[in-house]
Amino acid sequence: MSFLSLLSDYWQPMAAFGLFGLLHSVGAQEPCKNALARWIGQFFVDHFWRITYCALSYAALYYGVAALHWARNPDNDVWLIVYPDWLWQVVLVLHLLSIGLLYVAFLQSDYLEFLGLRQAARGTGVLFGGTGGQTKEKLFGTHRLEVTGVYGWVRHPMLVSGLLFLLTSGPSLNNLVYTGMYTAYMLIGGYYEERRMVKIFGEDYLRYRRRVGAFFPRLRRRPVA
């Protein structure tokens, strides 16, 4: 298959994924949150933006980009190669490892907080006359820098687990193209997320970045300053 024919088959999901990546990255940045706070109020941003952001991201990625990608190219779901038994077992182990890595990172980041459920519950309590939203919490990635556990090995374990999951999901053309789009987003989105972390945490994050690799563990771990 030539590059032009590949582009002809996949330009729509590529464009949709590019738009998703742009909006997903912008929505997580402080300028966007500040603009939303001026428009609809700080209370909404503090308590309900995270859960809204996650719900919109999920819907856009799985009911928009992914559906468009696979629905338009059903003939490209056939595996391009057949793994020998020993390689299939290795791939299966790595696939399960990617799920485990995502699960551990999800737990360590406090999944209720990561999905915005904790903030939304607190905000709902305030709306119905409670006092649950009075305390300012130290949110993961905004007020709290996590540097231990799986975050002590790689700085972006969720992105890494997503890439490993795709790489071990089967060598069809659809999977390979989707993995390429995801990899591009991982590198670009990771770059801007790094800039955001430096702005928020300053020298603490720079020390962490010198010590821990972004997507791969460093063989020689630098001592903590």
ZALUM-243107 format. One record per residue (C-alpha): residue number from 1; residue in one letter; x, y, z. Coordinates in steps of 0.1 Angstrom, whole numbers. Example, Ala and Ser with C-alpha at 12.3 -4.5 7.8 and 13.67 -1.06 7.14 Angstrom:
BEGIN
<node><pos>1</pos><code>A</code><x>123</x><y>-45</y><z>78</z></node>
<node><pos>2</pos><code>S</code><x>137</x><y>-11</y><z>71</z></node>
This chain:
BEGIN
<node><pos>1</pos><code>M</code><x>0</x><y>0</y><z>0</z></node>
<node><pos>2</pos><code>S</code><x>14</x><y>34</y><z>-10</z></node>
<node><pos>3</pos><code>F</code><x>15</x><y>64</y><z>12</z></node>
<node><pos>4</pos><code>L</code><x>-11</x><y>82</y><z>-8</z></node>
<node><pos>5</pos><code>S</code><x>-35</x><y>53</y><z>-6</z></node>
<node><pos>6</pos><code>L</code><x>-29</x><y>50</y><z>31</z></node>
<node><pos>7</pos><code>L</code><x>-36</x><y>87</y><z>35</z></node>
<node><pos>8</pos><code>S</code><x>-67</x><y>83</y><z>15</z></node>
<node><pos>9</pos><code>D</code><x>-80</x><y>56</y><z>38</z></node>
<node><pos>10</pos><code>Y</code><x>-71</x><y>73</y><z>70</z></node>
<node><pos>11</pos><code>W</code><x>-71</x><y>110</y><z>66</z></node>
<node><pos>12</pos><code>Q</code><x>-104</x><y>115</y><z>83</z></node>
<node><pos>13</pos><code>P</code><x>-95</x><y>96</y><z>116</z></node>
<node><pos>14</pos><code>M</code><x>-61</x><y>113</y><z>115</z></node>
<node><pos>15</pos><code>A</code><x>-77</x><y>147</y><z>113</z></node>
<node><pos>16</pos><code>A</code><x>-101</x><y>138</y><z>140</z></node>
<node><pos>17</pos><code>F</code><x>-74</x><y>124</y><z>162</z></node>
<node><pos>18</pos><code>G</code><x>-53</x><y>156</y><z>157</z></node>
<node><pos>19</pos><code>L</code><x>-83</x><y>177</y><z>167</z></node>
<node><pos>20</pos><code>F</code><x>-89</x><y>155</y><z>197</z></node>
<node><pos>21</pos><code>G</code><x>-53</x><y>158</y><z>208</z></node>
<node><pos>22</pos><code>L</code><x>-54</x><y>196</y><z>205</z></node>
<node><pos>23</pos><code>L</code><x>-86</x><y>200</y><z>225</z></node>
<node><pos>24</pos><code>H</code><x>-75</x><y>174</y><z>250</z></node>
<node><pos>25</pos><code>S</code><x>-42</x><y>192</y><z>257</z></node>
<node><pos>26</pos><code>V</code><x>-57</x><y>227</y><z>257</z></node>
<node><pos>27</pos><code>G</code><x>-85</x><y>216</y><z>281</z></node>
<node><pos>28</pos><code>A</code><x>-59</x><y>204</y><z>307</z></node>
<node><pos>29</pos><code>Q</code><x>-40</x><y>237</y><z>307</z></node>
<node><pos>30</pos><code>E</code><x>-44</x><y>264</y><z>332</z></node>
<node><pos>31</pos><code>P</code><x>-52</x><y>292</y><z>307</z></node>
<node><pos>32</pos><code>C</code><x>-82</x><y>272</y><z>296</z></node>
<node><pos>33</pos><code>K</code><x>-93</x><y>267</y><z>332</z></node>
<node><pos>34</pos><code>N</code><x>-89</x><y>303</y><z>340</z></node>
<node><pos>35</pos><code>A</code><x>-109</x><y>314</y><z>310</z></node>
<node><pos>36</pos><code>L</code><x>-137</x><y>289</y><z>320</z></node>
<node><pos>37</pos><code>A</code><x>-136</x><y>303</y><z>355</z></node>
<node><pos>38</pos><code>R</code><x>-142</x><y>338</y><z>342</z></node>
<node><pos>39</pos><code>W</code><x>-169</x><y>326</y><z>319</z></node>
<node><pos>40</pos><code>I</code><x>-189</x><y>302</y><z>341</z></node>
<node><pos>41</pos><code>G</code><x>-174</x><y>306</y><z>375</z></node>
<node><pos>42</pos><code>Q</code><x>-145</x><y>292</y><z>396</z></node>
<node><pos>43</pos><code>F</code><x>-169</x><y>269</y><z>415</z></node>
<node><pos>44</pos><code>F</code><x>-176</x><y>249</y><z>383</z></node>
<node><pos>45</pos><code>V</code><x>-140</x><y>247</y><z>374</z></node>
<node><pos>46</pos><code>D</code><x>-129</x><y>235</y><z>409</z></node>
<node><pos>47</pos><code>H</code><x>-156</x><y>209</y><z>412</z></node>
<node><pos>48</pos><code>F</code><x>-171</x><y>199</y><z>378</z></node>
<node><pos>49</pos><code>W</code><x>-146</x><y>207</y><z>351</z></node>
<node><pos>50</pos><code>R</code><x>-125</x><y>176</y><z>356</z></node>
<node><pos>51</pos><code>I</code><x>-154</x><y>151</y><z>353</z></node>
<node><pos>52</pos><code>T</code><x>-168</x><y>170</y><z>323</z></node>
<node><pos>53</pos><code>Y</code><x>-133</x><y>170</y><z>307</z></node>
<node><pos>54</pos><code>C</code><x>-129</x><y>133</y><z>312</z></node>
<node><pos>55</pos><code>A</code><x>-164</x><y>125</y><z>299</z></node>
<node><pos>56</pos><code>L</code><x>-159</x><y>146</y><z>268</z></node>
<node><pos>57</pos><code>S</code><x>-125</x><y>131</y><z>262</z></node>
<node><pos>58</pos><code>Y</code><x>-138</x><y>96</y><z>265</z></node>
<node><pos>59</pos><code>A</code><x>-168</x><y>103</y><z>241</z></node>
<node><pos>60</pos><code>A</code><x>-146</x><y>120</y><z>216</z></node>
<node><pos>61</pos><code>L</code><x>-119</x><y>93</y><z>215</z></node>
<node><pos>62</pos><code>Y</code><x>-140</x><y>62</y><z>216</z></node>
<node><pos>63</pos><code>Y</code><x>-173</x><y>73</y><z>200</z></node>
<node><pos>64</pos><code>G</code><x>-156</x><y>97</y><z>176</z></node>
<node><pos>65</pos><code>V</code><x>-120</x><y>89</y><z>166</z></node>
<node><pos>66</pos><code>A</code><x>-119</x><y>52</y><z>173</z></node>
<node><pos>67</pos><code>A</code><x>-153</x><y>45</y><z>157</z></node>
<node><pos>68</pos><code>L</code><x>-144</x><y>65</y><z>126</z></node>
<node><pos>69</pos><code>H</code><x>-110</x><y>48</y><z>124</z></node>
<node><pos>70</pos><code>W</code><x>-123</x><y>12</y><z>125</z></node>
<node><pos>71</pos><code>A</code><x>-157</x><y>17</y><z>109</z></node>
<node><pos>72</pos><code>R</code><x>-142</x><y>32</y><z>78</z></node>
<node><pos>73</pos><code>N</code><x>-116</x><y>4</y><z>73</z></node>
<node><pos>74</pos><code>P</code><x>-130</x><y>-30</y><z>84</z></node>
<node><pos>75</pos><code>D</code><x>-110</x><y>-48</y><z>58</z></node>
<node><pos>76</pos><code>N</code><x>-78</x><y>-37</y><z>75</z></node>
<node><pos>77</pos><code>D</code><x>-84</x><y>-56</y><z>107</z></node>
<node><pos>78</pos><code>V</code><x>-67</x><y>-87</y><z>93</z></node>
<node><pos>79</pos><code>W</code><x>-34</x><y>-94</y><z>109</z></node>
<node><pos>80</pos><code>L</code><x>-5</x><y>-87</y><z>86</z></node>
<node><pos>81</pos><code>I</code><x>17</x><y>-115</y><z>101</z></node>
<node><pos>82</pos><code>V</code><x>10</x><y>-146</y><z>122</z></node>
<node><pos>83</pos><code>Y</code><x>30</x><y>-148</y><z>155</z></node>
<node><pos>84</pos><code>P</code><x>47</x><y>-181</y><z>163</z></node>
<node><pos>85</pos><code>D</code><x>35</x><y>-196</y><z>196</z></node>
<node><pos>86</pos><code>W</code><x>64</x><y>-184</y><z>217</z></node>
<node><pos>87</pos><code>L</code><x>61</x><y>-148</y><z>204</z></node>
<node><pos>88</pos><code>W</code><x>24</x><y>-149</y><z>210</z></node>
<node><pos>89</pos><code>Q</code><x>30</x><y>-158</y><z>246</z></node>
<node><pos>90</pos><code>V</code><x>55</x><y>-130</y><z>250</z></node>
<node><pos>91</pos><code>V</code><x>31</x><y>-105</y><z>234</z></node>
<node><pos>92</pos><code>L</code><x>3</x><y>-117</y><z>257</z></node>
<node><pos>93</pos><code>V</code><x>24</x><y>-112</y><z>288</z></node>
<node><pos>94</pos><code>L</code><x>34</x><y>-77</y><z>277</z></node>
<node><pos>95</pos><code>H</code><x>-3</x><y>-69</y><z>269</z></node>
<node><pos>96</pos><code>L</code><x>-13</x><y>-79</y><z>304</z></node>
<node><pos>97</pos><code>L</code><x>16</x><y>-59</y><z>318</z></node>
<node><pos>98</pos><code>S</code><x>3</x><y>-28</y><z>300</z></node>
<node><pos>99</pos><code>I</code><x>-31</x><y>-33</y><z>317</z></node>
<node><pos>100</pos><code>G</code><x>-14</x><y>-38</y><z>351</z></node>
<node><pos>101</pos><code>L</code><x>8</x><y>-7</y><z>347</z></node>
<node><pos>102</pos><code>L</code><x>-23</x><y>14</y><z>338</z></node>
<node><pos>103</pos><code>Y</code><x>-42</x><y>1</y><z>368</z></node>
<node><pos>104</pos><code>V</code><x>-13</x><y>8</y><z>392</z></node>
<node><pos>105</pos><code>A</code><x>-8</x><y>43</y><z>378</z></node>
<node><pos>106</pos><code>F</code><x>-46</x><y>49</y><z>380</z></node>
<node><pos>107</pos><code>L</code><x>-47</x><y>38</y><z>416</z></node>
<node><pos>108</pos><code>Q</code><x>-17</x><y>58</y><z>426</z></node>
<node><pos>109</pos><code>S</code><x>-31</x><y>90</y><z>411</z></node>
<node><pos>110</pos><code>D</code><x>-63</x><y>84</y><z>430</z></node>
<node><pos>111</pos><code>Y</code><x>-87</x><y>74</y><z>403</z></node>
<node><pos>112</pos><code>L</code><x>-117</x><y>91</y><z>420</z></node>
<node><pos>113</pos><code>E</code><x>-98</x><y>124</y><z>419</z></node>
<node><pos>114</pos><code>F</code><x>-83</x><y>117</y><z>384</z></node>
<node><pos>115</pos><code>L</code><x>-118</x><y>112</y><z>369</z></node>
<node><pos>116</pos><code>G</code><x>-132</x><y>142</y><z>388</z></node>
<node><pos>117</pos><code>L</code><x>-156</x><y>121</y><z>408</z></node>
<node><pos>118</pos><code>R</code><x>-143</x><y>132</y><z>442</z></node>
<node><pos>119</pos><code>Q</code><x>-144</x><y>169</y><z>432</z></node>
<node><pos>120</pos><code>A</code><x>-179</x><y>165</y><z>417</z></node>
<node><pos>121</pos><code>A</code><x>-192</x><y>148</y><z>449</z></node>
<node><pos>122</pos><code>R</code><x>-178</x><y>176</y><z>470</z></node>
<node><pos>123</pos><code>G</code><x>-193</x><y>203</y><z>448</z></node>
<node><pos>124</pos><code>T</code><x>-227</x><y>185</y><z>448</z></node>
<node><pos>125</pos><code>G</code><x>-226</x><y>185</y><z>486</z></node>
<node><pos>126</pos><code>V</code><x>-221</x><y>222</y><z>486</z></node>
<node><pos>127</pos><code>L</code><x>-249</x><y>228</y><z>462</z></node>
<node><pos>128</pos><code>F</code><x>-273</x><y>208</y><z>484</z></node>
<node><pos>129</pos><code>G</code><x>-263</x><y>227</y><z>515</z></node>
<node><pos>130</pos><code>G</code><x>-233</x><y>207</y><z>527</z></node>
<node><pos>131</pos><code>T</code><x>-198</x><y>219</y><z>535</z></node>
<node><pos>132</pos><code>G</code><x>-179</x><y>193</y><z>515</z></node>
<node><pos>133</pos><code>G</code><x>-163</x><y>218</y><z>492</z></node>
<node><pos>134</pos><code>Q</code><x>-149</x><y>241</y><z>518</z></node>
<node><pos>135</pos><code>T</code><x>-115</x><y>224</y><z>520</z></node>
<node><pos>136</pos><code>K</code><x>-91</x><y>231</y><z>492</z></node>
<node><pos>137</pos><code>E</code><x>-76</x><y>198</y><z>482</z></node>
<node><pos>138</pos><code>K</code><x>-42</x><y>192</y><z>468</z></node>
<node><pos>139</pos><code>L</code><x>-51</x><y>177</y><z>434</z></node>
<node><pos>140</pos><code>F</code><x>-28</x><y>153</y><z>416</z></node>
<node><pos>141</pos><code>G</code><x>-9</x><y>170</y><z>388</z></node>
<node><pos>142</pos><code>T</code><x>-21</x><y>205</y><z>399</z></node>
<node><pos>143</pos><code>H</code><x>-12</x><y>209</y><z>435</z></node>
<node><pos>144</pos><code>R</code><x>5</x><y>176</y><z>442</z></node>
<node><pos>145</pos><code>L</code><x>35</x><y>162</y><z>424</z></node>
<node><pos>146</pos><code>E</code><x>37</x><y>124</y><z>425</z></node>
<node><pos>147</pos><code>V</code><x>73</x><y>110</y><z>423</z></node>
<node><pos>148</pos><code>T</code><x>71</x><y>76</y><z>441</z></node>
<node><pos>149</pos><code>G</code><x>59</x><y>42</y><z>431</z></node>
<node><pos>150</pos><code>V</code><x>54</x><y>38</y><z>393</z></node>
<node><pos>151</pos><code>Y</code><x>60</x><y>75</y><z>389</z></node>
<node><pos>152</pos><code>G</code><x>94</x><y>69</y><z>403</z></node>
<node><pos>153</pos><code>W</code><x>102</x><y>48</y><z>372</z></node>
<node><pos>154</pos><code>V</code><x>86</x><y>69</y><z>344</z></node>
<node><pos>155</pos><code>R</code><x>70</x><y>103</y><z>344</z></node>
<node><pos>156</pos><code>H</code><x>41</x><y>94</y><z>322</z></node>
<node><pos>157</pos><code>P</code><x>31</x><y>58</y><z>331</z></node>
<node><pos>158</pos><code>M</code><x>-4</x><y>61</y><z>317</z></node>
<node><pos>159</pos><code>L</code><x>8</x><y>72</y><z>283</z></node>
<node><pos>160</pos><code>V</code><x>34</x><y>44</y><z>283</z></node>
<node><pos>161</pos><code>S</code><x>8</x><y>17</y><z>293</z></node>
<node><pos>162</pos><code>G</code><x>-15</x><y>29</y><z>265</z></node>
<node><pos>163</pos><code>L</code><x>14</x><y>26</y><z>239</z></node>
<node><pos>164</pos><code>L</code><x>23</x><y>-8</y><z>252</z></node>
<node><pos>165</pos><code>F</code><x>-13</x><y>-19</y><z>250</z></node>
<node><pos>166</pos><code>L</code><x>-16</x><y>-8</y><z>214</z></node>
<node><pos>167</pos><code>L</code><x>17</x><y>-23</y><z>204</z></node>
<node><pos>168</pos><code>T</code><x>6</x><y>-57</y><z>217</z></node>
<node><pos>169</pos><code>S</code><x>-30</x><y>-56</y><z>204</z></node>
<node><pos>170</pos><code>G</code><x>-23</x><y>-74</y><z>171</z></node>
<node><pos>171</pos><code>P</code><x>-4</x><y>-64</y><z>139</z></node>
<node><pos>172</pos><code>S</code><x>-33</x><y>-53</y><z>117</z></node>
<node><pos>173</pos><code>L</code><x>-30</x><y>-22</y><z>96</z></node>
<node><pos>174</pos><code>N</code><x>-57</x><y>-5</y><z>116</z></node>
<node><pos>175</pos><code>N</code><x>-38</x><y>-11</y><z>148</z></node>
<node><pos>176</pos><code>L</code><x>-5</x><y>0</y><z>134</z></node>
<node><pos>177</pos><code>V</code><x>-19</x><y>33</y><z>120</z></node>
<node><pos>178</pos><code>Y</code><x>-38</x><y>40</y><z>153</z></node>
<node><pos>179</pos><code>T</code><x>-6</x><y>33</y><z>172</z></node>
<node><pos>180</pos><code>G</code><x>13</x><y>57</y><z>150</z></node>
<node><pos>181</pos><code>M</code><x>-13</x><y>84</y><z>157</z></node>
<node><pos>182</pos><code>Y</code><x>-12</x><y>77</y><z>194</z></node>
<node><pos>183</pos><code>T</code><x>26</x><y>78</y><z>195</z></node>
<node><pos>184</pos><code>A</code><x>25</x><y>113</y><z>178</z></node>
<node><pos>185</pos><code>Y</code><x>0</x><y>125</y><z>204</z></node>
<node><pos>186</pos><code>M</code><x>20</x><y>109</y><z>233</z></node>
<node><pos>187</pos><code>L</code><x>52</x><y>128</y><z>222</z></node>
<node><pos>188</pos><code>I</code><x>35</x><y>161</y><z>215</z></node>
<node><pos>189</pos><code>G</code><x>11</x><y>160</y><z>244</z></node>
<node><pos>190</pos><code>G</code><x>39</x><y>149</y><z>267</z></node>
<node><pos>191</pos><code>Y</code><x>60</x><y>179</y><z>257</z></node>
<node><pos>192</pos><code>Y</code><x>33</x><y>204</y><z>266</z></node>
<node><pos>193</pos><code>E</code><x>24</x><y>185</y><z>297</z></node>
<node><pos>194</pos><code>E</code><x>61</x><y>188</y><z>308</z></node>
<node><pos>195</pos><code>R</code><x>60</x><y>225</y><z>302</z></node>
<node><pos>196</pos><code>R</code><x>28</x><y>227</y><z>323</z></node>
<node><pos>197</pos><code>M</code><x>45</x><y>207</y><z>351</z></node>
<node><pos>198</pos><code>V</code><x>75</x><y>230</y><z>351</z></node>
<node><pos>199</pos><code>K</code><x>53</x><y>261</y><z>354</z></node>
<node><pos>200</pos><code>I</code><x>34</x><y>246</y><z>383</z></node>
<node><pos>201</pos><code>F</code><x>61</x><y>229</y><z>403</z></node>
<node><pos>202</pos><code>G</code><x>92</x><y>247</y><z>391</z></node>
<node><pos>203</pos><code>E</code><x>125</x><y>234</y><z>405</z></node>
<node><pos>204</pos><code>D</code><x>108</x><y>204</y><z>421</z></node>
<node><pos>205</pos><code>Y</code><x>97</x><y>191</y><z>388</z></node>
<node><pos>206</pos><code>L</code><x>131</x><y>199</y><z>371</z></node>
<node><pos>207</pos><code>R</code><x>149</x><y>178</y><z>397</z></node>
<node><pos>208</pos><code>Y</code><x>123</x><y>150</y><z>392</z></node>
<node><pos>209</pos><code>R</code><x>128</x><y>152</y><z>354</z></node>
<node><pos>210</pos><code>R</code><x>166</x><y>149</y><z>357</z></node>
<node><pos>211</pos><code>R</code><x>162</x><y>118</y><z>378</z></node>
<node><pos>212</pos><code>V</code><x>133</x><y>99</y><z>361</z></node>
<node><pos>213</pos><code>G</code><x>128</x><y>92</y><z>323</z></node>
<node><pos>214</pos><code>A</code><x>97</x><y>104</y><z>305</z></node>
<node><pos>215</pos><code>F</code><x>87</x><y>71</y><z>288</z></node>
<node><pos>216</pos><code>F</code><x>115</x><y>47</y><z>296</z></node>
<node><pos>217</pos><code>P</code><x>131</x><y>39</y><z>330</z></node>
<node><pos>218</pos><code>R</code><x>167</x><y>51</y><z>333</z></node>
<node><pos>219</pos><code>L</code><x>192</x><y>24</y><z>339</z></node>
<node><pos>220</pos><code>R</code><x>214</x><y>47</y><z>360</z></node>
<node><pos>221</pos><code>R</code><x>192</x><y>65</y><z>386</z></node>
<node><pos>222</pos><code>R</code><x>205</x><y>99</y><z>396</z></node>
<node><pos>223</pos><code>P</code><x>203</x><y>105</y><z>434</z></node>
<node><pos>224</pos><code>V</code><x>177</x><y>128</y><z>448</z></node>
<node><pos>225</pos><code>A</code><x>192</x><y>163</y><z>454</z></node>
